[in-house]
Amino acid sequence: MRIVLLFSALLFSCGALAAPNDVATLDRSTWPEQLTTPTLFDVASRAEILTFARALLASEALDDAGLKQRLGLRMINLDSINTVRQRMWQRLLANYNFAQQSCDQDASFCFLVEDLDTLREQAGKFQLGEDSYYIKWAGPSRLFHERYLDEQLRKAALFPQTSSEIERYGDYERNGDELNDRLFLLTFDSAANATPDNTAWLTEYLRKSNLSATFFVLGSDIQARLAQRSVASLQALYSQQCIGVQGWEFRSHSHWQDWQYSITRSVDLVKNKLPENFVPLVRPPNGQRRADAEGFFKAQGLQVALWDIDPQDVGGRLSAEQSAQRVLTLMLLWRHGVINFNAKQDGVKEAMPWIFSKTRESGIGWEDCQDAFR
């Protein structure tokens, strides 16, 4: 029976997935203002929220066949899509309410939004004139949000047969929703590739910037490091940073028989060698995990750590600057959340400083890794 179920799941994934759509990115130079004050951050945030809301509203006019065609899928989970849409609308409403608190200082993109109905109404009417100060941004932003929405709806359409960060299975899973407005958490995945390893550069850069992040490591990587260096040097490497685990190997937990042992083995190693850095968080590779794992995680005192801002910095589909621009656009849209860079992609050494330089005076904050997910 297990083999039949596994084959069915794989068949669903293979039969459903078409060629991936273009990854959403936006040239931020099309936006005519720098984010040099909290108010200007809000102006840009309101603009991105309204543009995404317009795309989201338009997608609701598609029927089942239209959605399949748009997403390039043969089968879709419409209930999952609608659930994700509703969650998006609630967050957009909350975010716009935060963003419009500075409308008395700059009224750009300020409209009467009192509830979800008025947000939907304003999104449906939202359009810039050809003489607008922001017209060079309007077209690229519309394209970005349509592509980004397709990315999210595609994951929703495949959930839960193909698990991902798009949705949670329970309260033992966290994705940054609970962070305060303008607050972001930096996280780094390990991925399957062994090189390049930018951990040393990243941890030193973060310490110099008085910032912390959570590094999700593979148990096999930590074991390999310990074979080459002392425990003390490893502790110095991760000083002032947090460490969660991804498992012993970078391998999907959805259909791996030994996924539980992979986690407990990794947790035991990190807790033993790096007790000051360990946090009880697990990030399944690519967000792929089992729906029935709650009992295991709660028994182990662990939480699943997901994310909601994806730089798409794996696979070479975006340049470092494109990845950074994507992150900044999503920071403006979602206004808080968890960013999941990859520690084994060289682009992160360009993307992170770029983001920090663009947001230094914008009024945002970076969550301390020890305080996250508590």
N, C-alpha and C positions, 0 to 999 in steps of 0.2 A: 504493500500500500504506500509506504514512504517513497519508493522509487516512482510509483505512478504519479503521486502528488508532485514530486520534484520535477518529473518530466513535463507535467501539465503546466507548472509554473514557468519553466524554461520556454515551453512552446508559446505560452502567452506573451512572454517578453519578446521572443524572437519574431513572432507573428505580428505583434503590435507595433514594434519600433520601426520607424522609417528612418531615412537619413536625417541626422540632426539639423535643426534650423540654425540660422546664423545667430551667433552669440551677441547679445545686446551690449553695446557700448556707445558712449556719447562723448563727442569732442567738447570738453568743457570750455574751450576758448570761444565757442559760439555764445556762451552766456556773457553779457557785456559788463558784469560787475564782479569784483573780487569779494570774497566772503570775509571782509575785514571787521565786521561787527556782528553781534547776535541778531540785530534787526535785518541785516542783509542776508544772513543765513535763513531767516524766516521768509524773506521775499522769495529766495530761490526754492525754499522748501514748499511754499504754497504753489508755486508754478509747477513743480514736479508732481505734487499731489493731484492737482487738477488735471494734468495731462494724463497721468496714469488712470485716474478715476474715469476720464472720458473713454479711454481704451477699454477699461473693465466694463463700463456700461454698454458699449457697442458690442462686446463679446456676448452679452446676454441675449442679443437678438438672433444669435445663431441657433439653429435646431441641432439635433443629434448628428445628422449627416454633415451639416456644415462644420460642426466642431471637429469631427473626425477628419474631414478634408483639411481644415486649417492646421490641425496639430499633426497631420501626417500619420494618423493611427487607424488601425482597423477596428479596434475595440477601445471603448472608453468607459470609465466609471463616472457616470453623470452625477451620482449622489456625492461622490468625493469632490468633483469639480464645484458643485454648488456650495458645499460646506466650506471649501477654501475661498470661494468668492465672498461668502457672507463674512468670513473672518477678515478678509481684506477690507471690505466696506467698513466694518467696525473700527479697524485700525486707522483707515484713512480719515474717518470722521474724528477720531480722537486726535490724530496728528494735525489735522487742519485746525482744530480748536486750539491746540497749543500754538500753532504757527500764526494764527490771527491775533494773538495777544499783543503783537507789536504793530497792529494796523494803524494805531494812532500816531506812530512814528514814520511809517512808510505804507501808503495805502495800495501799493502795487499788488495785484492779484487778490485783493480783498473783496469778498462778496458776502452777502448775508447767508450764512450757513448756521442753522440752529439745530438741525437734526439730520438724520440720514436722507429723508426725502428732499430736503433743500440742497444737500450736497449732491445728490444725484441730478437734481434739476440744474444746478450750476455747472456740473460736469458736462451735461448734455449740451449746454449753451456755450461752453468755453471755446473761444477761438480768438486769435489775435489778428488785428488788421495789418495790412501791408506796411503801414507807416509806424508800426509799433517799435519802440526802442528794443524790444526783445525778439524781433521777427527772425533774425538769423538763427536763433536758438529753437524756434517753434517747430520747424520741420524735422530737424535731427532729434529733438526730444520726443516728438510724436512717434517716430520710427523706433527709438530706443524702447519706449514703454510698450509698444505693440509687441516687439520681439521679447522683451522681458516677461510680459504677461503670458506669451505663448510658452516660454520656458516653464513658468510656474503651473500653468494649466495642464501642460503635458505631464508634469510630475503628478499632479492631482489626478489626471485621467488614468494613470497606471497604478495609483495607490489603492489598496495595500498590496496587490499582487507583486509590484515592484516597490519596495519601501524606499523612502528617501527622507530628507529633512522637511518636506513640504507639510507634514502633519505629525502630530504626536499620538502615541498610543495610550498615554496616561500621564498622571501627575508626577511620575518618577522620571519623566523626560522633560528637559528644559531647553528652551531655544532663545532666550533673551527677551521674551515678551514682557517680563516683569521688571526690566530695567527702566529707570526713570527717563523722562524726556531729555534728549541731547546726550545721553550716556551710552558709550559703546565699549564692548569688550573685545580685546585682541586675542585670537587663538591661532595656533599653528598646527597643521596636520603633518604627518610624516610621509605618507604615501609609500608606494612600493619601491620606488627607485632608491638606491643607496647613495648616489651622488648626483649633483653636488649637495653637500650638507652645509647649510648656512646657519646652523644653530649658534655657533660661536659668534658670528657676526651679529646675529639678531639679539642674542642675550646681552652682548656688550652695548649695542646701540640702545636697547631699551633701558639699561641701567644708566647710561649717560643722559638719557632723556627723562629719567625719573619715572619710568613707566614699567608696568609689569604685564605679562601675558601668560596664557595657559598653553603649554606645549603638550600635545597629545602624541605619545611616543609608542613605538613598537617594543615589546619586551626583548625581541631578538636584537634590536639596535642597541639597547642599553647593555645587554650581555656582551655584544661585540665591543662596545666602548670600554667596558670594564676589563676586557682581555688586553686592551692596549694602554690603559692608564689606571691610576689609582682612584679609589673611591673619593678621596679628598679633591682630586682634580675635577672629577665629575660634579661634585657638589659645588665647586667654584664655577664651573661652566654654567650651571643653572641657578646660581645665586640670585635671590630676590625674585625668582620666577616660580611659576606653578607647573606641576606635571600631572597630567591625567594619562590614561592609556587608551590605545586603540586595539589592543590585543597583541598576541605574540607575532603574528604575521599580518601583512596588509591583505586581508582576505575577507570577502563578504561573510557576515554572520548569518545571513538568511538561511543558507543550506549547508553550513559547515557543522559537522557532527561534534567537533571538539571546541566549538566557540566559547563555551563556558570555561573550560580549562585554560584556553588561550588567555582569557581575561584574568582569572584568578592567579595564574602563573605570573603574568605581567605585573599585576597589582602587588603581589608578594615581593617581587624583586624590587620594584620602585619604593615601596614602603620600607623595605629593609635597608636599601642603600641611600635613598634620598628622602628620609622621613620629613625633613623641613619643607620640602617642595611638593610632596604628594598631596593631591586633592582627590576626593573619591568620585571622580568623573570618568566616564567611558564614552568615547566617540567611535561608534562603529564605522569602519572604512566605507566611505561614500554614503554614509547614513543608512546602509542596508543592514537591517536587523529583523528579529522575529517579533511577531505580534504578541506572543505568549511568554515574553521574557520578564514580565513584571515581578513575579515571585522570586526569580533568581536575583535580580538587581536589588530588590528590597532586603532579601536575606543577607546579601553581601554588603549592605549599607552603601550602595553605589547609585548614582544617577546617570542617565544617558544625557550627554551634552550635545545638542544639535546646534544649528546656526540659522541665520536668516539673511546674511549678506555674504554672497559668494563672489569672490573676485574673478572666478573662472581663469585662474592662473596656472592650470595644469593642461598639458597637451599642446602648448604653443599656439593656441587659437587666437590669443590676444597678446599684444606687446605689453611690456611692463607699464607703460603710460596708459594704454587703453584699459588695462586691468585696474589701475588706480583711478582713472576717470569713472569707470563703472562703479567702483566702491563709493566714491564721493557722491555720485548721483543717487545711489541707493541709501546712503546716509541721509541725504536731503529728503528722500521719499519716506523712509521708515522712521527717521528721527531718533531711533535707538536700536540697539541690536548687537548681535554677535558676528564678528567678521572672521572668516576662516581662511587665512592665507596658508600657503604650503611652504614649509621650511626647506624643501628640497627643490625649489625653483629659484633660479638666480634673479628673476624679475622682482622678487619681493624686496631686494636690496635697493631697488629704484622706486617701487610703488609706495612703500611705507613712508620714506622721507617726503615724497611728493604730496601724499595725503596730509601729513603733519604740517607741511609748509602752507598748504591751502586752507587749513582749518585752524591754524594757531590762534587767530583772533576772532573766531566765529562763535565762541561761547559754548562749544561742546566740551565734554569731559570723557576721560578714559577710566573705566571701572578697574579697581584693583582686583587682581586675579583671586586673591584670598577671600574677597567679599562676594564674588560672583556665585550665582546659583545657590545661595544659602536660603 
